[in-house]
Amino acid sequence: MLQADTRSSTLSSEVLSKPEALGVDETVEGKYPKYQRKRANCTENDGQFKITTQSDQYFTLYAHRLETMRTILQERCAKTHPGVSVKENVLNMEESECILIGALYKAMPLKPNVLKEYTEERAILPAPQRQSFVSEKDQLFLEDEHGRTLLVGVAFEVAKYLSGTCVAVRGKGDPYTGEFETYEIILPGLAPQPSLPSPSTLKNKWAMLVSGINLGADGVNPLHFQLLVEYITGRSGSPQEHSFQKDIVRVVIAGNSIYVPEEDLFQDHSLRFTKKEQTNLASSAKELDLNLLSMARSCVVDLMPGERDPARYLLPQQPLNKCLVPSSSKLSTMTLSPNPHSFFLDKVLFLGHSGQPIDNIEKYMTVESRMELVKQTLQWRHIAPTAPDVLGSFPGNSDPFIIAQSPHVFFVGNQPKFETELIEGEDGQKIRIVLLPSFSTSHTVALVDLETLNCIPFQISVYDDEEYSS
């Protein structure tokens, strides 16, 4: 038996119990009312994530990151510590209290090493894969174009900081050892945020966020995705449901739509697909295309690549090739987007990615939760500080991952569980953070209200005969 219209208790109690609030036409008895899907103006904001030129080296990327953040940190230090001298480079530290600005580098003995990994792969018993590379022997340095200094002191925990983040450090230097006794580490803080439009223009408009469909993966029932498509297109649900469905103005799919096996699952390590694997991939791509075709005929859809998709590994990942979804990509309502992805929806700024930066960062620092880690990336004003050090990215003349404007909605795909929180900044910024679980395992998507920035989960449930009978 199927149960496809299951939603969280929050939505059921606040929305479905009030048909009059949904605008259901109850004057026509015995007939379903007709609804016109609402529209929202969308402006793409992906310029920094689309690769047009490449560099031969990563130095220019790091230099642009530090140069941009230096200006921000200088302004912040002038407000928070007006009487403390800010030095031009880390080698000009003084024995008296001063502030240095640079990029953090964490020396980690357990950090992956290419030559060491090659040796271990050829061993009879290779070393097990680590989930974390943090250890008590880690050391934290501050560096810029001129040099590097070791940060010491009890004012900070090395495990809670990360290579690649740009910070200001207040303390005093030791001219004999070259170390810098640290009193405080100052972060850039939340970026400025564009103002929201009048709430009346956003009333009863929702965006749906989903990730990790994983078509073609072992044990994944495609029926859940098919039921989700039917729900979005209005082919399932009651009249009350249809009244709400028309308010969904955009669907964003944040990566991992098509499952590609890991290298270790191939019959050999040549990264070449067997005929069976090619057939499975083609079948999954066709199934995705047909479902997206149905969805895009009813609603505007953004499709982002992810770690498991047949796309380039390096970030920012460029849009999926149209040959993977030849039918749906012909529609004007279907957008193939990069990863990360940013856009304005009726002047509400969305920014998000498919999860790779968060998955990578968690291995190199100690965090309380993934939600706290996402908050930190916003405070760093950087989506992927570990790129290109331990996270693959394109070499370029500028850093595409700098957050110049705080989004109103920041989403991260393919996370272990659904989480959401609304945070506020010092200058009145309000950011709705949404961690999206993998739909293939949780069967859960997120619905974001453009007017209030409230976010609720929505779950598709399918019961087989055995489970239902028990």
ChimeraX attribute file (.defattr): number of C-alpha atoms within 10 A of each C-alpha:
attribute: neighborCount
match mode: 1-to-1
recipient: residues
	/A:1	11
	/A:2	14
	/A:3	11
	/A:4	18
	/A:5	16
	/A:6	14
	/A:7	17
	/A:8	12
	/A:9	13
	/A:10	12
	/A:11	16
	/A:12	12
	/A:13	10
	/A:14	10
	/A:15	16
	/A:16	19
	/A:17	12
	/A:18	13
	/A:19	16
	/A:20	12
	/A:21	12
	/A:22	18
	/A:23	12
	/A:24	19
	/A:25	17
	/A:26	13
	/A:27	8
	/A:28	8
	/A:29	8
	/A:30	7
	/A:31	10
	/A:32	14
	/A:33	15
	/A:34	12
	/A:35	17
	/A:36	9
	/A:37	18
	/A:38	15
	/A:39	16
	/A:40	19
	/A:41	10
	/A:42	16
	/A:43	14
	/A:44	13
	/A:45	14
	/A:46	16
	/A:47	12
	/A:48	16
	/A:49	21
	/A:50	17
	/A:51	16
	/A:52	8
	/A:53	9
	/A:54	12
	/A:55	13
	/A:56	10
	/A:57	12
	/A:58	19
	/A:59	15
	/A:60	16
	/A:61	20
	/A:62	22
	/A:63	17
	/A:64	17
	/A:65	23
	/A:66	23
	/A:67	14
	/A:68	16
	/A:69	25
	/A:70	21
	/A:71	12
	/A:72	17
	/A:73	23
	/A:74	18
	/A:75	13
	/A:76	17
	/A:77	22
	/A:78	13
	/A:79	10
	/A:80	10
	/A:81	13
	/A:82	11
	/A:83	11
	/A:84	15
	/A:85	17
	/A:86	23
	/A:87	15
	/A:88	15
	/A:89	17
	/A:90	23
	/A:91	17
	/A:92	15
	/A:93	24
	/A:94	18
	/A:95	12
	/A:96	11
	/A:97	17
	/A:98	20
	/A:99	28
	/A:100	30
	/A:101	27
	/A:102	27
	/A:103	24
	/A:104	25
	/A:105	20
	/A:106	22
	/A:107	16
	/A:108	17
	/A:109	14
	/A:110	14
	/A:111	17
	/A:112	12
	/A:113	10
	/A:114	9
	/A:115	9
	/A:116	9
	/A:117	13
	/A:118	11
	/A:119	11
	/A:120	14
	/A:121	12
	/A:122	9
	/A:123	10
	/A:124	7
	/A:125	8
	/A:126	12
	/A:127	10
	/A:128	7
	/A:129	6
	/A:130	11
	/A:131	10
	/A:132	15
	/A:133	16
	/A:134	22
	/A:135	16
	/A:136	9
	/A:137	11
	/A:138	15
	/A:139	17
	/A:140	20
	/A:141	19
	/A:142	25
	/A:143	22
	/A:144	21
	/A:145	13
	/A:146	10
	/A:147	12
	/A:148	19
	/A:149	21
	/A:150	19
	/A:151	21
	/A:152	19
	/A:153	13
	/A:154	10
	/A:155	12
	/A:156	14
	/A:157	12
	/A:158	22
	/A:159	18
	/A:160	12
	/A:161	19
	/A:162	21
	/A:163	22
	/A:164	24
	/A:165	23
	/A:166	29
	/A:167	24
	/A:168	25
	/A:169	26
	/A:170	23
	/A:171	24
	/A:172	19
	/A:173	27
	/A:174	13
	/A:175	13
	/A:176	6
	/A:177	9
	/A:178	14
	/A:179	18
	/A:180	25
	/A:181	20
	/A:182	21
	/A:183	18
	/A:184	15
	/A:185	16
	/A:186	18
	/A:187	20
	/A:188	23
	/A:189	18
	/A:190	26
	/A:191	21
	/A:192	16
	/A:193	18
	/A:194	14
	/A:195	11
	/A:196	14
	/A:197	12
	/A:198	11
	/A:199	11
	/A:200	8
	/A:201	13
	/A:202	19
	/A:203	13
	/A:204	18
	/A:205	25
	/A:206	26
	/A:207	18
	/A:208	21
	/A:209	23
	/A:210	26
	/A:211	32
	/A:212	29
	/A:213	28
	/A:214	25
	/A:215	25
	/A:216	23
	/A:217	17
	/A:218	9
	/A:219	9
	/A:220	15
	/A:221	16
	/A:222	17
	/A:223	13
	/A:224	22
	/A:225	20
	/A:226	17
	/A:227	20
	/A:228	24
	/A:229	20
	/A:230	17
	/A:231	19
	/A:232	24
	/A:233	20
	/A:234	21
	/A:235	12
	/A:236	17
	/A:237	17
	/A:238	13
	/A:239	20
	/A:240	21
	/A:241	18
	/A:242	23
	/A:243	24
	/A:244	23
	/A:245	22
	/A:246	22
	/A:247	21
	/A:248	24
	/A:249	23
	/A:250	22
	/A:251	22
	/A:252	20
	/A:253	23
	/A:254	31
	/A:255	29
	/A:256	27
	/A:257	28
	/A:258	27
	/A:259	22
	/A:260	23
	/A:261	18
	/A:262	10
	/A:263	13
	/A:264	9
	/A:265	10
	/A:266	14
	/A:267	11
	/A:268	11
	/A:269	10
	/A:270	8
	/A:271	13
	/A:272	12
	/A:273	16
	/A:274	12
	/A:275	9
	/A:276	9
	/A:277	15
	/A:278	13
	/A:279	12
	/A:280	17
	/A:281	23
	/A:282	15
	/A:283	15
	/A:284	21
	/A:285	22
	/A:286	17
	/A:287	18
	/A:288	23
	/A:289	20
	/A:290	15
	/A:291	17
	/A:292	23
	/A:293	22
	/A:294	16
	/A:295	24
	/A:296	24
	/A:297	15
	/A:298	17
	/A:299	20
	/A:300	20
	/A:301	25
	/A:302	19
	/A:303	25
	/A:304	27
	/A:305	31
	/A:306	33
	/A:307	23
	/A:308	18
	/A:309	22
	/A:310	19
	/A:311	15
	/A:312	14
	/A:313	17
	/A:314	16
	/A:315	25
	/A:316	23
	/A:317	25
	/A:318	22
	/A:319	20
	/A:320	21
	/A:321	13
	/A:322	13
	/A:323	10
	/A:324	18
	/A:325	20
	/A:326	15
	/A:327	14
	/A:328	23
	/A:329	20
	/A:330	12
	/A:331	14
	/A:332	11
	/A:333	17
	/A:334	20
	/A:335	19
	/A:336	18
	/A:337	24
	/A:338	27
	/A:339	29
	/A:340	31
	/A:341	29
	/A:342	23
	/A:343	17
	/A:344	17
	/A:345	20
	/A:346	18
	/A:347	20
	/A:348	21
	/A:349	25
	/A:350	20
	/A:351	23
	/A:352	23
	/A:353	26
	/A:354	29
	/A:355	23
	/A:356	21
	/A:357	21
	/A:358	23
	/A:359	14
	/A:360	18
	/A:361	24
	/A:362	18
	/A:363	15
	/A:364	24
	/A:365	19
	/A:366	19
	/A:367	16
	/A:368	8
	/A:369	9
	/A:370	18
	/A:371	17
	/A:372	10
	/A:373	17
	/A:374	21
	/A:375	17
	/A:376	18
	/A:377	21
	/A:378	21
	/A:379	17
	/A:380	24
	/A:381	24
	/A:382	24
	/A:383	21
	/A:384	25
	/A:385	26
	/A:386	20
	/A:387	24
	/A:388	17
	/A:389	11
	/A:390	14
	/A:391	17
	/A:392	15
	/A:393	19
	/A:394	22
	/A:395	22
	/A:396	20
	/A:397	18
	/A:398	19
	/A:399	25
	/A:400	25
	/A:401	18
	/A:402	21
	/A:403	19
	/A:404	14
	/A:405	15
	/A:406	22
	/A:407	27
	/A:408	25
	/A:409	22
	/A:410	22
	/A:411	25
	/A:412	27
	/A:413	28
	/A:414	27
	/A:415	21
	/A:416	13
	/A:417	15
	/A:418	18
	/A:419	18
	/A:420	18
	/A:421	13
	/A:422	15
	/A:423	13
	/A:424	11
	/A:425	15
	/A:426	9
	/A:427	10
	/A:428	10
	/A:429	17
	/A:430	18
	/A:431	23
	/A:432	20
	/A:433	24
	/A:434	26
	/A:435	27
	/A:436	28
	/A:437	24
	/A:438	25
	/A:439	25
	/A:440	22
	/A:441	16
	/A:442	17
	/A:443	20
	/A:444	25
	/A:445	24
	/A:446	25
	/A:447	22
	/A:448	20
	/A:449	18
	/A:450	25
	/A:451	18
	/A:452	13
	/A:453	18
	/A:454	15
	/A:455	23
	/A:456	20
	/A:457	20
	/A:458	20
	/A:459	18
	/A:460	21
	/A:461	18
	/A:462	18
	/A:463	12
	/A:464	9
	/A:465	10
	/A:466	8
	/A:467	9
	/A:468	10
	/A:469	8
	/A:470	5
